[in-house]
Protein backbone atom coordinates (compact mmCIF):
# COMPACT_ATOMS: atom_id res chain seq x y z
CA UNK A 1 0.00 0.00 0.00
CA UNK A 2 1.39 3.41 -0.95
CA UNK A 3 2.18 6.08 1.58
CA UNK A 4 -0.68 8.26 0.25
CA UNK A 5 -3.19 5.43 0.50
CA UNK A 6 -2.15 4.81 4.08
CA UNK A 7 -2.68 8.46 4.93
CA UNK A 8 -6.13 8.38 3.34
CA UNK A 9 -7.03 5.26 5.29
CA UNK A 10 -5.81 6.83 8.51
CA UNK A 11 -7.90 9.93 7.85
CA UNK A 12 -10.99 7.82 7.19
CA UNK A 13 -10.42 5.75 10.32
CA UNK A 14 -9.80 8.83 12.43
CA UNK A 15 -12.99 10.39 11.10
CA UNK A 16 -14.89 7.21 11.87
CA UNK A 17 -13.63 7.24 15.46
CA UNK A 18 -14.75 10.85 15.86
CA UNK A 19 -18.18 10.00 14.41
CA UNK A 20 -18.45 6.95 16.65
CA UNK A 21 -17.76 9.10 19.68
CA UNK A 22 -20.40 11.54 18.57
CA UNK A 23 -22.97 8.93 17.57
CA UNK A 24 -25.32 10.29 20.27
CA UNK A 25 -25.67 13.39 18.09
CA UNK A 26 -27.12 11.43 15.17
CA UNK A 27 -30.70 12.59 14.46
CA UNK A 28 -33.32 10.42 16.14
CA UNK A 29 -37.11 10.39 16.64
CA UNK A 30 -36.94 9.55 20.34
CA UNK A 31 -35.47 7.18 22.92
CA UNK A 32 -34.70 3.58 22.05
CA UNK A 33 -36.36 0.67 23.81
CA UNK A 34 -33.30 0.07 25.98
CA UNK A 35 -33.11 3.73 27.02
CA UNK A 36 -36.74 3.74 28.14
CA UNK A 37 -36.27 0.56 30.14
CA UNK A 38 -33.06 1.91 31.67
CA UNK A 39 -34.68 5.23 32.62
CA UNK A 40 -37.44 3.50 34.56
CA UNK A 41 -35.23 0.90 36.27
CA UNK A 42 -32.45 3.14 37.50
CA UNK A 43 -32.21 3.92 41.19
CA UNK A 44 -32.22 7.62 40.37
CA UNK A 45 -35.74 7.41 38.89
CA UNK A 46 -36.83 10.66 40.53
CA UNK A 47 -39.96 10.95 38.42
CA UNK A 48 -41.26 7.60 39.65
CA UNK A 49 -41.87 6.13 36.19
CA UNK A 50 -43.44 2.68 36.24
CA UNK A 51 -42.88 0.25 33.35
CA UNK A 52 -45.66 -2.32 33.02
CA UNK A 53 -45.65 -5.16 30.49
CA UNK A 54 -49.04 -5.27 28.83
CA UNK A 55 -50.65 -8.67 29.42
CA UNK A 56 -54.18 -9.98 29.24
CA UNK A 57 -54.46 -9.80 33.04
CA UNK A 58 -53.37 -6.15 33.08
CA UNK A 59 -55.79 -5.27 30.28
CA UNK A 60 -58.65 -6.99 32.13
CA UNK A 61 -57.87 -5.18 35.37
CA UNK A 62 -57.78 -1.79 33.64
CA UNK A 63 -61.06 -2.62 31.90
CA UNK A 64 -62.66 -3.52 35.26
CA UNK A 65 -61.39 -0.23 36.70
CA UNK A 66 -62.93 1.59 33.75
CA UNK A 67 -66.29 -0.15 34.28
CA UNK A 68 -66.30 0.72 37.98
CA UNK A 69 -66.79 4.37 36.95
CA UNK A 70 -69.99 3.63 35.04
CA UNK A 71 -73.27 5.23 36.10
CA UNK A 72 -74.77 1.90 37.16
CA UNK A 73 -71.81 1.30 39.52
CA UNK A 74 -71.41 4.79 40.97
CA UNK A 75 -75.04 5.93 41.10
CA UNK A 76 -76.96 2.65 41.10
CA UNK A 77 -79.48 1.57 38.51
CA UNK A 78 -82.46 0.25 40.46
CA UNK A 79 -83.42 3.29 42.50
CA UNK A 80 -87.19 3.82 42.73
CA UNK A 81 -88.09 7.50 42.64
CA UNK A 82 -89.58 8.85 45.89
CA UNK A 83 -91.30 12.16 45.43
CA UNK A 84 -90.11 13.62 48.71
CA UNK A 85 -91.49 16.97 49.80
CA UNK A 86 -89.10 19.82 50.53
CA UNK A 87 -88.97 23.36 51.81
CA UNK A 88 -90.80 25.59 49.33
CA UNK A 89 -93.16 22.94 47.93
CA UNK A 90 -96.87 23.83 48.01
CA UNK A 91 -99.34 21.14 49.02
CA UNK A 92 -103.09 20.73 49.46
CA UNK A 93 -104.56 18.65 52.29
CA UNK A 94 -108.01 17.10 52.11
CA UNK A 95 -109.54 15.43 55.17
CA UNK A 96 -112.49 13.01 55.11
CA UNK A 97 -114.42 12.50 58.31
CA UNK A 98 -117.02 9.75 58.59
CA UNK A 99 -120.52 10.74 59.75
CA UNK A 100 -121.30 12.10 62.13
CA UNK A 101 -118.49 14.63 61.50
CA UNK A 102 -117.51 15.84 64.94
CA UNK A 103 -114.36 17.86 64.22
CA UNK A 104 -114.50 19.43 60.77
CA UNK A 105 -118.30 19.57 60.27
CA UNK A 106 -119.77 22.92 59.31
CA UNK A 107 -116.56 24.40 57.93
CA UNK A 108 -116.66 26.80 54.97
CA UNK A 109 -114.47 24.45 52.96
CA UNK A 110 -116.65 21.44 53.71
CA UNK A 111 -118.10 19.36 50.88
CA UNK A 112 -120.41 16.48 51.65
CA UNK A 113 -119.73 13.17 49.86
CA UNK A 114 -123.32 12.16 48.99
CA UNK A 115 -122.49 8.49 48.33
CA UNK A 116 -120.96 7.85 51.73
CA UNK A 117 -122.24 10.74 53.79
CA UNK A 118 -118.67 11.62 54.76
CA UNK A 119 -117.64 15.21 55.16
CA UNK A 120 -114.63 16.38 53.07
CA UNK A 121 -112.63 19.37 54.26
CA UNK A 122 -110.05 20.82 51.87
CA UNK A 123 -107.57 23.10 53.60
CA UNK A 124 -106.12 26.12 51.79
CA UNK A 125 -102.91 25.37 49.88
CA UNK A 126 -99.87 26.07 51.97
CA UNK A 127 -96.13 26.16 51.38
CA UNK A 128 -93.79 24.05 53.49
CA UNK A 129 -91.96 26.55 55.68
CA UNK A 130 -88.26 26.92 56.39
CA UNK A 131 -88.49 24.45 59.26
CA UNK A 132 -89.98 21.85 56.90
CA UNK A 133 -93.40 21.96 58.60
CA UNK A 134 -97.04 22.55 57.63
CA UNK A 135 -99.93 23.44 59.93
CA UNK A 136 -103.07 21.33 60.27
CA UNK A 137 -106.06 22.58 62.31
CA UNK A 138 -106.44 20.86 65.71
CA UNK A 139 -103.07 19.16 65.20
CA UNK A 140 -100.58 22.00 64.86
CA UNK A 141 -97.22 21.75 63.11
CA UNK A 142 -96.51 18.54 61.21
CA UNK A 143 -93.13 17.65 59.72
CA UNK A 144 -93.43 17.45 55.93
CA UNK A 145 -89.95 17.96 54.45
CA UNK A 146 -88.25 14.69 53.58
CA UNK A 147 -91.51 12.74 53.47
CA UNK A 148 -93.51 11.55 50.49
CA UNK A 149 -97.14 12.75 50.21
CA UNK A 150 -98.26 9.24 51.19
CA UNK A 151 -96.10 9.28 54.32
CA UNK A 152 -97.30 12.75 55.27
CA UNK A 153 -100.98 11.92 54.89
CA UNK A 154 -100.46 8.82 57.06
CA UNK A 155 -98.85 10.94 59.80
CA UNK A 156 -101.68 13.48 59.72
CA UNK A 157 -104.34 10.76 59.88
CA UNK A 158 -102.55 9.22 62.88
CA UNK A 159 -102.52 12.59 64.69
CA UNK A 160 -106.24 13.07 63.98
CA UNK A 161 -107.25 9.56 65.03
CA UNK A 162 -108.43 10.47 68.55
CA UNK A 163 -109.84 13.85 67.47
CA UNK A 164 -111.91 13.16 64.35
CA UNK A 165 -114.36 10.41 63.51
CA UNK A 166 -112.52 7.82 61.38
CA UNK A 167 -110.39 10.45 59.51
CA UNK A 168 -108.95 9.82 56.06
CA UNK A 169 -106.34 12.21 54.59
CA UNK A 170 -105.17 12.97 51.07
CA UNK A 171 -102.07 15.11 50.40
CA UNK A 172 -101.41 16.37 46.87
CA UNK A 173 -98.43 18.34 45.57
CA UNK A 174 -99.80 21.43 43.86
CA UNK A 175 -96.51 23.21 43.17
CA UNK A 176 -93.19 21.39 42.86
CA UNK A 177 -90.26 23.55 43.97
CA UNK A 178 -87.66 20.96 45.00
CA UNK A 179 -87.94 17.75 42.93
CA UNK A 180 -85.93 18.99 39.98
CA UNK A 181 -82.93 17.96 37.93
CA UNK A 182 -80.73 20.67 36.44
CA UNK A 183 -79.60 20.11 32.84
CA UNK A 184 -76.70 22.29 31.59
CA UNK A 185 -73.75 22.25 29.22
CA UNK A 186 -73.72 21.63 25.47
CA UNK A 187 -77.49 21.21 25.24
CA UNK A 188 -79.89 23.25 23.14
CA UNK A 189 -81.80 24.58 26.16
CA UNK A 190 -80.42 24.67 29.70
CA UNK A 191 -83.35 23.97 32.01
CA UNK A 192 -84.69 22.40 35.20
CA UNK A 193 -86.65 19.21 34.67
CA UNK A 194 -89.32 18.39 37.28
CA UNK A 195 -89.30 14.81 38.49
CA UNK A 196 -92.45 12.74 38.66
CA UNK A 197 -93.45 9.35 39.99
CA UNK A 198 -92.63 7.91 36.56
CA UNK A 199 -88.93 8.11 37.41
CA UNK A 200 -87.15 10.19 34.76
CA UNK A 201 -83.73 8.98 33.58
CA UNK A 202 -80.56 10.48 32.08
CA UNK A 203 -81.77 10.45 28.47
CA UNK A 204 -85.11 11.94 29.56
CA UNK A 205 -83.23 14.91 31.00
CA UNK A 206 -81.30 15.47 27.76
CA UNK A 207 -84.50 15.13 25.76
CA UNK A 208 -86.24 17.84 27.80
CA UNK A 209 -83.24 20.09 27.02
CA UNK A 210 -83.91 19.49 23.27
CA UNK A 211 -80.83 17.29 22.90
CA UNK A 212 -77.13 18.09 22.56
CA UNK A 213 -75.56 20.61 20.18
CA UNK A 214 -72.49 18.56 19.22
CA UNK A 215 -72.09 15.10 17.62
CA UNK A 216 -73.09 12.34 20.03
CA UNK A 217 -69.71 10.59 19.82
CA UNK A 218 -67.97 13.78 21.05
CA UNK A 219 -70.20 14.32 24.11
CA UNK A 220 -69.47 13.16 27.66
CA UNK A 221 -72.33 13.15 30.18
CA UNK A 222 -71.46 14.05 33.75
CA UNK A 223 -73.84 13.51 36.66
CA UNK A 224 -73.25 15.28 39.96
CA UNK A 225 -75.16 13.86 42.92
CA UNK A 226 -74.11 15.36 46.21
CA UNK A 227 -70.39 14.61 46.52
CA UNK A 228 -70.48 11.91 43.83
CA UNK A 229 -69.43 12.78 40.29
CA UNK A 230 -69.58 10.24 37.46
CA UNK A 231 -68.87 10.68 33.75
CA UNK A 232 -69.59 8.52 30.72
CA UNK A 233 -69.65 8.97 26.94
CA UNK A 234 -73.16 9.73 25.74
CA UNK A 235 -72.88 7.05 23.06
CA UNK A 236 -72.20 4.45 25.80
CA UNK A 237 -75.30 5.55 27.73
CA UNK A 238 -77.38 5.21 24.57
CA UNK A 239 -75.89 1.82 23.72
CA UNK A 240 -76.20 0.31 27.22
CA UNK A 241 -79.66 0.69 28.84
CA UNK A 242 -78.18 -0.12 32.28
CA UNK A 243 -76.33 3.22 32.19
CA UNK A 244 -79.53 5.20 31.59
CA UNK A 245 -80.01 5.36 35.35
CA UNK A 246 -82.94 6.98 37.22
CA UNK A 247 -82.28 10.50 38.46
CA UNK A 248 -82.75 11.95 41.94
CA UNK A 249 -83.89 15.37 43.05
CA UNK A 250 -80.94 17.76 43.06
CA UNK A 251 -78.93 15.91 40.40
CA UNK A 252 -77.02 18.03 37.89
CA UNK A 253 -76.71 16.56 34.40
CA UNK A 254 -73.96 18.22 32.34
CA UNK A 255 -73.31 17.56 28.66
CA UNK A 256 -69.62 18.25 27.96
CA UNK A 257 -68.16 18.59 24.47
CA UNK A 258 -64.93 16.65 24.90
CA UNK A 259 -63.15 15.43 21.77
CA UNK A 260 -60.70 12.76 22.91
CA UNK A 261 -57.28 12.36 21.29
CA UNK A 262 -53.96 10.57 21.57
CA UNK A 263 -50.54 11.53 20.18
CA UNK A 264 -48.64 9.21 17.84
CA UNK A 265 -44.83 9.55 17.81
CA UNK A 266 -41.78 7.62 16.66
CA UNK A 267 -41.59 4.96 13.97
CA UNK A 268 -45.26 5.06 12.98
CA UNK A 269 -46.93 6.02 9.74
CA UNK A 270 -48.19 9.29 11.26
CA UNK A 271 -46.62 11.58 13.84
CA UNK A 272 -49.58 13.70 14.89
CA UNK A 273 -52.44 14.14 17.35
CA UNK A 274 -55.29 11.80 16.41
CA UNK A 275 -58.89 12.32 17.58
CA UNK A 276 -61.11 9.42 18.58
CA UNK A 277 -64.65 8.85 19.80
CA UNK A 278 -65.67 9.42 23.41
CA UNK A 279 -66.61 5.77 23.93
CA UNK A 280 -62.93 4.93 23.39
CA UNK A 281 -60.81 2.86 21.03
CA UNK A 282 -58.48 -0.07 21.59
CA UNK A 283 -54.70 -0.03 21.16
CA UNK A 284 -55.13 -2.08 17.97
CA UNK A 285 -57.40 0.62 16.53
CA UNK A 286 -54.99 3.34 17.65
CA UNK A 287 -52.08 1.65 15.88
CA UNK A 288 -54.15 1.39 12.72
CA UNK A 289 -55.16 5.06 12.86
CA UNK A 290 -51.50 6.00 13.39
CA UNK A 291 -50.58 4.25 10.14
CA UNK A 292 -49.10 1.16 11.77
CA UNK A 293 -45.42 0.48 12.34
CA UNK A 294 -42.83 1.53 9.77
CA UNK A 295 -41.25 -1.65 8.44
CA UNK A 296 -37.94 0.03 7.62
CA UNK A 297 -37.12 1.32 11.10
CA UNK A 298 -39.63 0.32 13.80
CA UNK A 299 -38.87 -2.00 16.71
CA UNK A 300 -41.88 -4.30 17.15
CA UNK A 301 -40.73 -5.01 20.70
CA UNK A 302 -40.61 -1.30 21.49
CA UNK A 303 -44.26 -0.19 21.40
CA UNK A 304 -45.04 2.03 24.40
CA UNK A 305 -48.04 3.90 25.76
CA UNK A 306 -47.18 6.81 28.06
CA UNK A 307 -49.97 7.65 30.51
CA UNK A 308 -50.66 9.35 33.83
CA UNK A 309 -52.63 6.66 35.65
CA UNK A 310 -54.67 6.66 38.87
CA UNK A 311 -52.59 5.57 41.86
CA UNK A 312 -54.97 2.71 42.72
CA UNK A 313 -55.29 1.35 39.16
CA UNK A 314 -52.65 -1.42 39.46
CA UNK A 315 -50.16 -3.02 41.82
CA UNK A 316 -47.11 -1.04 40.75
CA UNK A 317 -43.75 -2.84 40.37
CA UNK A 318 -41.62 0.02 41.73
CA UNK A 319 -42.31 0.68 45.40
CA UNK A 320 -42.85 3.06 47.05
CA UNK A 321 -44.78 4.75 44.27
CA UNK A 322 -44.24 8.40 43.45
CA UNK A 323 -47.07 10.51 42.15
CA UNK A 324 -47.38 13.84 40.39
CA UNK A 325 -48.85 16.93 42.04
CA UNK A 326 -52.38 15.82 41.13
CA UNK A 327 -51.93 12.29 42.49
CA UNK A 328 -51.22 10.51 39.18
CA UNK A 329 -48.59 7.84 38.53
CA UNK A 330 -46.43 8.20 35.37
CA UNK A 331 -46.70 4.82 33.62
CA UNK A 332 -45.15 3.37 30.49
CA UNK A 333 -47.06 0.36 29.19
CA UNK A 334 -44.79 -1.87 27.08
CA UNK A 335 -46.11 -4.07 24.26
CA UNK A 336 -44.11 -6.67 22.35
CA UNK A 337 -45.77 -7.01 18.96
CA UNK A 338 -43.39 -9.82 18.01
CA UNK A 339 -45.52 -11.99 20.28
CA UNK A 340 -48.73 -13.05 18.45
CA UNK A 341 -50.63 -13.04 21.76
CA UNK A 342 -50.03 -9.31 22.06
CA UNK A 343 -52.41 -8.62 19.17
CA UNK A 344 -55.28 -10.07 21.22
CA UNK A 345 -54.23 -7.98 24.21
CA UNK A 346 -54.11 -4.88 21.99
CA UNK A 347 -57.80 -5.40 21.21
CA UNK A 348 -58.81 -5.23 24.89
CA UNK A 349 -56.41 -2.49 26.04
CA UNK A 350 -58.34 0.80 25.82
CA UNK A 351 -56.69 4.10 25.00
CA UNK A 352 -57.24 7.08 27.28
CA UNK A 353 -57.55 10.74 26.42
CA UNK A 354 -54.11 12.41 26.07
CA UNK A 355 -52.21 9.10 25.85
CA UNK A 356 -48.90 9.12 23.95
CA UNK A 357 -48.31 6.16 21.61
CA UNK A 358 -44.60 5.81 20.87
CA UNK A 359 -42.80 3.25 18.69
CA UNK A 360 -39.01 3.21 19.05
CA UNK A 361 -36.50 2.69 16.26
CA UNK A 362 -34.97 -0.76 15.87
CA UNK A 363 -31.24 -1.06 16.84
CA UNK A 364 -30.35 -1.94 13.24
CA UNK A 365 -31.95 1.31 12.10
CA UNK A 366 -29.67 3.24 14.47
CA UNK A 367 -26.65 1.35 13.09
CA UNK A 368 -27.75 2.03 9.55
CA UNK A 369 -28.00 5.76 10.21
CA UNK A 370 -24.52 5.74 11.75
CA UNK A 371 -23.04 3.90 8.78
CA UNK A 372 -24.74 6.32 6.40
CA UNK A 373 -23.02 9.20 8.17
CA UNK A 374 -19.64 7.39 8.06
CA UNK A 375 -19.93 6.63 4.35
CA UNK A 376 -21.12 10.14 3.60
CA UNK A 377 -17.80 11.40 5.03
CA UNK A 378 -15.52 8.63 3.76
CA UNK A 379 -16.80 8.39 0.20
CA UNK A 380 -15.92 11.97 -0.87
CA UNK A 381 -12.40 11.58 0.60
CA UNK A 382 -11.72 8.29 -1.16
CA UNK A 383 -13.26 9.56 -4.37
CA UNK A 384 -11.10 12.68 -4.19
CA UNK A 385 -7.91 10.64 -3.71
CA UNK A 386 -8.76 8.42 -6.64
CA UNK A 387 -9.35 11.48 -8.82
CA UNK A 388 -6.05 13.02 -7.68
CA UNK A 389 -4.14 9.82 -8.51
Secondary structure, DSSP 8 states (H G I E B T S, - for coil): --HHHHHHHHHHHHHHHHHHHTGGGS--SS--HHHHHHHHHSTT-TT--EEEE--HHHHHHHHHHHHTTSHHHHT-S------B--TT-EEEEEEEE-SS--SSTT-TTEEE-TTT--EEEE---EE--TTSEEEETTTEEEE-TTSBHHHHHHHHHHHHTTTSSSEEEEEEEEE-SS-EEEEEESBSS-EEEE--TT--BHHHHHHHTT-BSS-GGGEEEEEEETTEEEEEEHHHHHH-GGGS-B--TT-EEEEEE--EEEEEEESBS--EEEEE-TT--BHHHHHHHTT-B-TTTEEEEEEEEEEEEETTSS--SSSS----TTSEEEEEEEE-TTSTHHHHHHHH-B--TT-EEEEEE-HHHHHHHHHHHHHHHHHHHHHHHHHH-
